[in-house]
Structures are given as C-alpha cells and as structure tokens.
Amino acid sequence: MESFQLSKPLAHTPDQSARRATRRKSNGQATAALLIQMATEILTASPTLRKKADITLVDLAAAEKVRKDLVRNQLSRVK
C-alpha cells in the first residue's frame, strides 16, 4: 500500500492583504458610454433580443446619440 502526504495549507500572512491591487478611479460617463455601446452592438445584431425587449432600431439610434454626447462631454472635460 502506498503512502502519501497531504500538503499543508499555506499560512495567511498580513502582507498578502496589504498587497491588494489599487482600485482605479471610476469614470461614470465613460462607463455609461461603454455600456450603451455594448448593448447597442448586441441588440443591433440580435432581432430576437430586440423583439423580447420591445426595442426598435430607432431606440438604438437614440441610444447611440446619447452615447456620442457622453463621449463628447467627457472629451471636453479632459481638455
């Protein structure tokens, strides 16, 4: 019969939690613009999802206009 050893669990050291990655600063307008873009692309490609959500291509065009305004406002703040 073979014998084997179970590995010991690693001990938690205080430095491990201290080395946590820093959280990046959030940017609400950029995040909103990205989410609108993602949703628009997904819904444009999927007529079934559009029908289930009762969203028309006109609604998607309006969402794209809002996204462009958000990006434009963001760029004007950076300057």
PyMOL commands that place a pseudoatom at each C-alpha (Angstrom):
pseudoatom trace, name=CA, resn=MET, resi=1, chain=A, elem=C, hetatm=0, pos=[0.000, 0.000, 0.000]
pseudoatom trace, name=CA, resn=GLU, resi=2, chain=A, elem=C, hetatm=0, pos=[1.352, 3.398, -0.957]
pseudoatom trace, name=CA, resn=SER, resi=3, chain=A, elem=C, hetatm=0, pos=[1.527, 6.227, 1.488]
pseudoatom trace, name=CA, resn=PHE, resi=4, chain=A, elem=C, hetatm=0, pos=[1.328, 9.888, 0.624]
pseudoatom trace, name=CA, resn=GLN, resi=5, chain=A, elem=C, hetatm=0, pos=[1.423, 13.141, 2.473]
pseudoatom trace, name=CA, resn=LEU, resi=6, chain=A, elem=C, hetatm=0, pos=[-1.259, 15.765, 2.356]
pseudoatom trace, name=CA, resn=SER, resi=7, chain=A, elem=C, hetatm=0, pos=[0.112, 19.178, 1.637]
pseudoatom trace, name=CA, resn=LYS, resi=8, chain=A, elem=C, hetatm=0, pos=[-0.168, 21.672, 4.435]
pseudoatom trace, name=CA, resn=PRO, resi=9, chain=A, elem=C, hetatm=0, pos=[-2.369, 24.695, 3.807]
pseudoatom trace, name=CA, resn=LEU, resi=10, chain=A, elem=C, hetatm=0, pos=[-0.468, 27.920, 3.305]
pseudoatom trace, name=CA, resn=ALA, resi=11, chain=A, elem=C, hetatm=0, pos=[-0.478, 30.226, 6.256]
pseudoatom trace, name=CA, resn=HIS, resi=12, chain=A, elem=C, hetatm=0, pos=[-2.095, 33.597, 5.672]
pseudoatom trace, name=CA, resn=THR, resi=13, chain=A, elem=C, hetatm=0, pos=[0.345, 36.423, 6.197]
pseudoatom trace, name=CA, resn=PRO, resi=14, chain=A, elem=C, hetatm=0, pos=[-0.644, 40.045, 6.787]
pseudoatom trace, name=CA, resn=ASP, resi=15, chain=A, elem=C, hetatm=0, pos=[1.362, 41.272, 3.774]
pseudoatom trace, name=CA, resn=GLN, resi=16, chain=A, elem=C, hetatm=0, pos=[-0.850, 39.348, 1.354]
pseudoatom trace, name=CA, resn=SER, resi=17, chain=A, elem=C, hetatm=0, pos=[-3.837, 41.550, 2.067]
pseudoatom trace, name=CA, resn=ALA, resi=18, chain=A, elem=C, hetatm=0, pos=[-1.625, 44.643, 2.090]
pseudoatom trace, name=CA, resn=ARG, resi=19, chain=A, elem=C, hetatm=0, pos=[-0.518, 43.919, -1.484]
pseudoatom trace, name=CA, resn=ARG, resi=20, chain=A, elem=C, hetatm=0, pos=[-4.043, 44.262, -2.865]
pseudoatom trace, name=CA, resn=ALA, resi=21, chain=A, elem=C, hetatm=0, pos=[-4.187, 45.898, -6.275]
pseudoatom trace, name=CA, resn=THR, resi=22, chain=A, elem=C, hetatm=0, pos=[-5.249, 49.523, -6.154]
pseudoatom trace, name=CA, resn=ARG, resi=23, chain=A, elem=C, hetatm=0, pos=[-8.696, 50.241, -7.451]
pseudoatom trace, name=CA, resn=ARG, resi=24, chain=A, elem=C, hetatm=0, pos=[-8.755, 52.532, -10.423]
pseudoatom trace, name=CA, resn=LYS, resi=25, chain=A, elem=C, hetatm=0, pos=[-10.703, 55.754, -10.246]
pseudoatom trace, name=CA, resn=SER, resi=26, chain=A, elem=C, hetatm=0, pos=[-14.190, 55.310, -11.644]
pseudoatom trace, name=CA, resn=ASN, resi=27, chain=A, elem=C, hetatm=0, pos=[-15.451, 57.396, -14.503]
pseudoatom trace, name=CA, resn=GLY, resi=28, chain=A, elem=C, hetatm=0, pos=[-19.242, 57.341, -14.673]
pseudoatom trace, name=CA, resn=GLN, resi=29, chain=A, elem=C, hetatm=0, pos=[-19.659, 58.905, -18.100]
pseudoatom trace, name=CA, resn=ALA, resi=30, chain=A, elem=C, hetatm=0, pos=[-17.069, 56.664, -19.729]
pseudoatom trace, name=CA, resn=THR, resi=31, chain=A, elem=C, hetatm=0, pos=[-18.611, 53.591, -18.126]
pseudoatom trace, name=CA, resn=ALA, resi=32, chain=A, elem=C, hetatm=0, pos=[-22.109, 54.608, -19.214]
pseudoatom trace, name=CA, resn=ALA, resi=33, chain=A, elem=C, hetatm=0, pos=[-20.904, 55.231, -22.768]
pseudoatom trace, name=CA, resn=LEU, resi=34, chain=A, elem=C, hetatm=0, pos=[-19.212, 51.827, -22.884]
pseudoatom trace, name=CA, resn=LEU, resi=35, chain=A, elem=C, hetatm=0, pos=[-22.307, 50.034, -21.565]
pseudoatom trace, name=CA, resn=ILE, resi=36, chain=A, elem=C, hetatm=0, pos=[-24.534, 51.820, -24.085]
pseudoatom trace, name=CA, resn=GLN, resi=37, chain=A, elem=C, hetatm=0, pos=[-22.154, 50.863, -26.888]
pseudoatom trace, name=CA, resn=MET, resi=38, chain=A, elem=C, hetatm=0, pos=[-22.077, 47.214, -25.804]
pseudoatom trace, name=CA, resn=ALA, resi=39, chain=A, elem=C, hetatm=0, pos=[-25.857, 46.988, -25.511]
pseudoatom trace, name=CA, resn=THR, resi=40, chain=A, elem=C, hetatm=0, pos=[-26.363, 48.727, -28.854]
pseudoatom trace, name=CA, resn=GLU, resi=41, chain=A, elem=C, hetatm=0, pos=[-23.997, 46.341, -30.627]
pseudoatom trace, name=CA, resn=ILE, resi=42, chain=A, elem=C, hetatm=0, pos=[-25.615, 43.274, -29.054]
pseudoatom trace, name=CA, resn=LEU, resi=43, chain=A, elem=C, hetatm=0, pos=[-29.165, 44.422, -29.762]
pseudoatom trace, name=CA, resn=THR, resi=44, chain=A, elem=C, hetatm=0, pos=[-28.350, 45.550, -33.299]
pseudoatom trace, name=CA, resn=ALA, resi=45, chain=A, elem=C, hetatm=0, pos=[-27.074, 42.056, -34.078]
pseudoatom trace, name=CA, resn=SER, resi=46, chain=A, elem=C, hetatm=0, pos=[-29.998, 40.230, -32.428]
pseudoatom trace, name=CA, resn=PRO, resi=47, chain=A, elem=C, hetatm=0, pos=[-33.515, 40.877, -33.691]
pseudoatom trace, name=CA, resn=THR, resi=48, chain=A, elem=C, hetatm=0, pos=[-34.839, 38.266, -31.250]
pseudoatom trace, name=CA, resn=LEU, resi=49, chain=A, elem=C, hetatm=0, pos=[-33.485, 40.136, -28.233]
pseudoatom trace, name=CA, resn=ARG, resi=50, chain=A, elem=C, hetatm=0, pos=[-34.814, 43.422, -29.609]
pseudoatom trace, name=CA, resn=LYS, resi=51, chain=A, elem=C, hetatm=0, pos=[-38.255, 41.890, -30.016]
pseudoatom trace, name=CA, resn=LYS, resi=52, chain=A, elem=C, hetatm=0, pos=[-38.215, 40.416, -26.488]
pseudoatom trace, name=CA, resn=ALA, resi=53, chain=A, elem=C, hetatm=0, pos=[-37.152, 43.755, -25.009]
pseudoatom trace, name=CA, resn=ASP, resi=54, chain=A, elem=C, hetatm=0, pos=[-39.526, 45.698, -27.285]
pseudoatom trace, name=CA, resn=ILE, resi=55, chain=A, elem=C, hetatm=0, pos=[-36.681, 47.878, -28.565]
pseudoatom trace, name=CA, resn=THR, resi=56, chain=A, elem=C, hetatm=0, pos=[-36.700, 49.278, -32.091]
pseudoatom trace, name=CA, resn=LEU, resi=57, chain=A, elem=C, hetatm=0, pos=[-33.824, 50.339, -34.298]
pseudoatom trace, name=CA, resn=VAL, resi=58, chain=A, elem=C, hetatm=0, pos=[-34.974, 53.919, -33.718]
pseudoatom trace, name=CA, resn=ASP, resi=59, chain=A, elem=C, hetatm=0, pos=[-34.451, 53.375, -29.965]
pseudoatom trace, name=CA, resn=LEU, resi=60, chain=A, elem=C, hetatm=0, pos=[-30.948, 52.085, -30.661]
pseudoatom trace, name=CA, resn=ALA, resi=61, chain=A, elem=C, hetatm=0, pos=[-30.188, 55.124, -32.822]
pseudoatom trace, name=CA, resn=ALA, resi=62, chain=A, elem=C, hetatm=0, pos=[-31.323, 57.381, -29.959]
pseudoatom trace, name=CA, resn=ALA, resi=63, chain=A, elem=C, hetatm=0, pos=[-29.124, 55.450, -27.520]
pseudoatom trace, name=CA, resn=GLU, resi=64, chain=A, elem=C, hetatm=0, pos=[-26.159, 55.873, -29.863]
pseudoatom trace, name=CA, resn=LYS, resi=65, chain=A, elem=C, hetatm=0, pos=[-26.798, 59.628, -29.961]
pseudoatom trace, name=CA, resn=VAL, resi=66, chain=A, elem=C, hetatm=0, pos=[-26.769, 59.737, -26.139]
pseudoatom trace, name=CA, resn=ARG, resi=67, chain=A, elem=C, hetatm=0, pos=[-23.535, 57.716, -26.109]
pseudoatom trace, name=CA, resn=LYS, resi=68, chain=A, elem=C, hetatm=0, pos=[-21.881, 60.166, -28.511]
pseudoatom trace, name=CA, resn=ASP, resi=69, chain=A, elem=C, hetatm=0, pos=[-22.977, 63.081, -26.319]
pseudoatom trace, name=CA, resn=LEU, resi=70, chain=A, elem=C, hetatm=0, pos=[-21.474, 61.386, -23.266]
pseudoatom trace, name=CA, resn=VAL, resi=71, chain=A, elem=C, hetatm=0, pos=[-18.180, 60.809, -25.072]
pseudoatom trace, name=CA, resn=ARG, resi=72, chain=A, elem=C, hetatm=0, pos=[-18.167, 64.387, -26.372]
pseudoatom trace, name=CA, resn=ASN, resi=73, chain=A, elem=C, hetatm=0, pos=[-18.798, 65.763, -22.851]
pseudoatom trace, name=CA, resn=GLN, resi=74, chain=A, elem=C, hetatm=0, pos=[-16.038, 63.564, -21.495]
pseudoatom trace, name=CA, resn=LEU, resi=75, chain=A, elem=C, hetatm=0, pos=[-13.553, 64.773, -24.095]
pseudoatom trace, name=CA, resn=SER, resi=76, chain=A, elem=C, hetatm=0, pos=[-14.425, 68.430, -23.429]
pseudoatom trace, name=CA, resn=ARG, resi=77, chain=A, elem=C, hetatm=0, pos=[-13.715, 67.919, -19.687]
pseudoatom trace, name=CA, resn=VAL, resi=78, chain=A, elem=C, hetatm=0, pos=[-10.295, 66.429, -20.434]
pseudoatom trace, name=CA, resn=LYS, resi=79, chain=A, elem=C, hetatm=0, pos=[-9.155, 69.448, -22.464]
for i in range(1, 79): cmd.bond("trace and resi %d" % i, "trace and resi %d" % (i + 1))
show_as sticks, trace
zoom trace
